[in-house]
Amino acid sequence: MSEPQLMQYIECNVELTCPGPSENVARGWTAAALRKIASKLERGEYQDGHHEVTGRIGKKIGEVYFDFSEGDYFEDSDT
């Protein structure tokens, strides 16, 4: 039987207001902002708390919140 392992959790809340000259353009700019958030998250550039999100011209379009925490122990039943 294996030792219990600690499960890691990330709570993430994103709130963006991304204006554009058309709905299609606004969708593209919003998607680009979300991809930028995802890339920074994968590189480990975020800490706990709120972080400003800027659009393509550097203007604030919202923020993202992260809570990196440890949760409950679980036993791996596959080993």
N, C-alpha and C positions, 0 to 999 in steps of 0.2 A: 504494500500500500504506500502511496506517495504522501509526502508532507503537504499539508494545506498551503495553498498559495494565496497571496493577497491580490485581489482584483483591483485594478486601477480604473478610475472614472474621470471623464472630462465632461463638465457641464459647459455648454456653449449657447449663448444667445446672441443673435445678430439682428440689428435694427438699422436699415438703410433707407434713405430717401434719395433716389437717383433720378434726377430730372433729365430729359432729353428732348430734342426737337420733334421726335416721333416715338411712338411706342416701341417700334423695332430698335431704334437707336438706344433708348433707355434700357431695353432688355439686354442689349449687347454690353453697355457700360456697366450695368449691374452684375452681369455674369463675369466680366473682367475683374470687378472689385472682389467678388466671391472667390475667384481663382487666386487672386493676390493673397487673400486671407488664408486660403488653404495652403498655399506654398509657404507662407511664413510659419504656419502652424507645423507643417512637416519638418521645417528646418529648426524648430524649437525656439522661435523668436518671441513667443508670447509667455508671459507670466500670469499668475492669478490677477484678476481684476478687469477693469474696463480699458479698452484701447480705441483710440480714434481711428476711423477709416476715412481715407481720402479718395476722391475720384481721380479721373485721368488728368485734371489740371491742378491737383493738389488741394482742392477745396474739400472741407469736411462734408461727408455725405451720411455719416452715422457713426455707430460704434459697435464693437464686438466685446462680449464679456466671456471670460474663461474662468473656470474653477477646476483646477487640477487636484484631484483628491484620491485617497486610498479608501477602499470600501471594505466589504466583508471578505473573510477568508472562505475559500471553497476547496474541495478535494477533487482532484482530477481522477475520475473513475475509469479513464482509458488506460492507465498504466498499472 
